[in-house]
């Protein structure tokens, strides 16, 4: 039997490596496809994206063959969740097989606007570093290596610019597929941002909360992948994933 592909998108500044340990927990019938975005990892020499539209065009090309086949689900965390959400919309608009399920992690519903949301990409260097450290995804020791900072900070700030450009919408556009939302209990999200995802599907939306802040996924990989395994099997059984 042909495997179902789990197409994953990382958070701002992240690479495909963050999903490496997921392979040990995935069902044998699910294959991990961790997407490498431009400017990092295997694509270190590729130019950074200039717009969020460029991101979606790029990942659509990377995933096209898998999308056309129809046996796939999407996952994204934070910036990656915005990518997965928008990619699903682009796929549906092109009348291609929609994902059997969409997993969105560490992100609030895009139609919920907050007056206190931080604009990271507009911050000066010192403030940006402080706020990034507060998020908890970057070890403090990292900022002690100027050579690494010279490479990493422009990438990270550019990712935040892209993420913030693709974050809010006036119109709710429900996806034609079920979605599951993962959130950290201590993340900086209000309840309306989490519950608001229920308006973004014509099907079912389930929410799962984990201990931790914005980067809870690093501490709960096995539990998250177990949920992904179970839901993907259910989608296959319900024939929301095309058969080979």
C-alpha positions in Angstrom: 0.0 0.0 0.0 1.2 3.5 -0.8 2.1 5.5 2.2 0.2 8.6 3.4 2.6 11.6 3.5 2.6 14.0 6.5 3.8 17.3 5.0 5.3 19.5 7.8 6.2 23.2 8.0 8.5 24.7 10.7 8.1 27.8 12.8 9.9 31.0 12.1 13.7 30.5 11.9 13.2 26.7 12.0 14.4 24.1 9.5 13.2 20.6 8.6 15.4 19.2 11.3 13.0 20.0 14.0 10.8 17.2 12.9 13.5 14.5 12.7 12.5 12.7 15.9 8.9 12.4 14.7 9.9 9.5 12.5 10.3 7.2 15.5 6.7 7.7 16.5 4.9 7.7 13.1 2.9 4.8 12.0 4.7 2.7 9.4 2.1 3.7 6.8 2.8 7.4 7.3 5.8 9.0 5.7 7.3 12.3 7.0 7.8 15.0 4.4 9.5 17.8 6.4 9.6 20.8 4.1 12.8 22.8 4.0 12.1 26.5 3.5 14.5 28.8 1.6 17.5 30.2 3.4 18.1 27.4 5.9 19.3 23.8 6.2 19.7 22.2 2.8 18.6 25.4 1.1 21.0 27.7 3.0 22.1 29.4 -0.3 18.6 30.1 -1.5 17.4 33.7 -1.3 15.0 34.6 1.4 11.4 35.1 0.5 10.2 38.6 -0.3 6.5 38.1 0.4 4.2 35.5 2.0 2.9 34.8 -1.5 6.4 33.7 -2.5 6.4 31.2 0.4 3.1 29.6 -0.7 4.2 29.5 -4.3 7.4 27.8 -3.3 5.9 25.2 -1.0 3.2 24.5 -3.5 5.8 23.6 -6.1 7.7 21.4 -3.6 4.5 19.5 -2.6 2.8 19.4 -5.9 3.4 15.8 -6.8 2.2 14.6 -3.3 -0.8 16.9 -3.5 -1.8 15.6 -6.9 -1.6 12.1 -5.6 -4.1 13.0 -2.8 -2.7 10.8 0.0 -1.4 13.4 2.4 -2.1 15.5 5.5 -0.6 18.9 6.5 1.0 20.0 9.7 2.5 23.4 10.6 3.6 25.1 13.9 3.3 28.9 14.4 4.6 30.4 11.1 4.3 26.9 9.7 0.7 26.7 10.6 0.0 29.8 8.6 1.8 28.2 5.7 -0.2 24.9 6.0 -3.5 26.9 6.2 -2.8 29.0 3.1 -1.4 26.1 1.2 -4.6 24.2 1.8 -6.6 27.1 0.5 -4.4 27.3 -2.7 -4.8 23.6 -3.3 -8.6 23.8 -3.0 -8.7 26.8 -5.3 -6.8 24.8 -7.9 -9.4 22.0 -7.7 -6.6 19.6 -6.6 -7.2 16.9 -3.9 -7.5 18.6 -0.6 -5.5 17.2 2.4 -7.1 14.4 4.3 -6.6 16.6 7.4 -4.9 19.8 8.4 -3.1 20.0 11.8 -2.4 23.6 13.0 -0.2 24.2 16.0 0.8 27.2 18.1 -1.2 29.7 16.1 -4.4 31.7 16.7 -7.3 31.8 14.2 -6.3 34.4 11.5 -9.6 36.4 11.7 -9.1 37.3 15.4 -7.4 40.6 15.7 -5.7 41.8 18.9 -4.6 45.3 19.6 -1.6 44.2 21.6 0.0 41.9 19.1 3.7 42.5 18.7 5.3 43.4 15.4 8.6 41.6 15.7 9.9 42.6 12.3 9.7 46.3 13.2 11.7 46.0 16.4 15.3 47.2 16.6 18.0 44.6 17.0 18.2 44.7 20.8 14.4 44.6 21.4 14.1 41.9 18.8 16.6 39.7 20.6 14.9 40.2 24.0 11.5 39.3 22.6 12.8 36.2 20.8 14.3 35.0 24.0 11.0 35.4 25.8 9.4 33.1 23.3 11.7 30.4 24.5 12.7 28.8 21.2 16.3 30.1 21.1 18.9 29.2 23.7 20.4 32.4 25.3 23.9 31.0 24.5 23.1 31.4 20.8 23.4 35.2 21.1 27.0 34.8 22.3 28.2 33.8 18.8 28.4 36.8 16.4 29.0 34.6 13.3 25.8 32.6 13.9 23.8 35.8 14.7 25.0 37.3 11.4 23.4 34.4 9.5 20.4 33.6 11.7 19.0 37.0 12.8 18.2 38.3 9.2 16.5 34.9 8.4 14.5 35.0 11.7 13.4 38.6 11.3 12.4 38.0 7.7 10.3 35.0 8.8 8.5 37.1 11.3 7.8 39.8 8.7 6.3 37.1 6.4 4.3 35.5 9.3 2.9 38.9 10.4 2.0 39.8 6.8 0.0 36.6 6.5 -1.6 36.6 9.9 -4.9 38.5 9.8 -7.9 38.4 7.5 -11.2 40.2 7.6 -13.1 37.3 5.9 -13.3 33.8 7.3 -12.6 31.2 4.6 -13.6 27.7 5.9 -11.4 24.9 4.6 -13.2 21.9 3.0 -11.5 19.5 5.3 -11.4 18.7 9.0 -8.7 20.4 11.2 -7.0 19.7 14.5 -5.5 22.5 16.5 -2.6 22.0 19.0 -1.9 24.8 21.6 0.3 25.4 24.6 -1.5 26.2 27.8 1.0 29.0 28.6 1.2 30.4 25.1 0.3 34.1 24.6 -3.1 33.4 23.0 -6.5 34.4 24.2 -9.3 31.7 24.2 -11.0 33.4 21.2 -7.9 32.9 19.1 -8.0 29.1 19.8 -11.7 28.5 19.6 -11.9 30.7 16.5 -10.3 28.0 14.4 -13.7 26.2 14.5 -15.0 28.7 12.0 -12.2 27.8 9.5 -13.5 24.4 8.5 -16.8 23.2 6.9 -16.1 20.0 8.9 -14.9 19.1 12.4 -12.3 21.1 14.4 -10.8 19.5 17.5 -8.5 21.4 19.9 -5.8 19.8 22.0 -3.9 21.7 24.8 -0.4 20.8 26.1 1.6 21.9 29.0 4.1 24.6 28.0 4.5 27.8 26.1 4.9 28.6 22.4 7.4 25.8 21.8 5.5 23.1 23.6 5.9 20.8 20.5 9.5 20.0 21.5 8.3 18.5 24.8 5.3 16.6 23.5 6.4 15.1 20.2 5.2 11.6 21.0 1.8 12.7 22.2 1.3 14.9 19.2 2.4 12.3 16.7 0.1 9.8 18.3 -2.9 12.1 17.7 -1.7 12.6 14.2 -1.4 8.9 13.6 -4.9 8.2 15.0 -6.6 11.0 13.0 -4.8 10.1 9.8 -6.0 6.5 10.1 -9.5 7.7 10.7 -9.3 10.0 7.6 -8.1 7.0 5.6 -10.9 4.8 6.8 -13.5 7.5 6.1 -12.0 7.8 2.6 -11.0 11.5 3.0 -7.6 10.4 1.7 -7.7 9.1 -1.9 -6.9 5.4 -2.4 -4.0 4.2 -4.5 
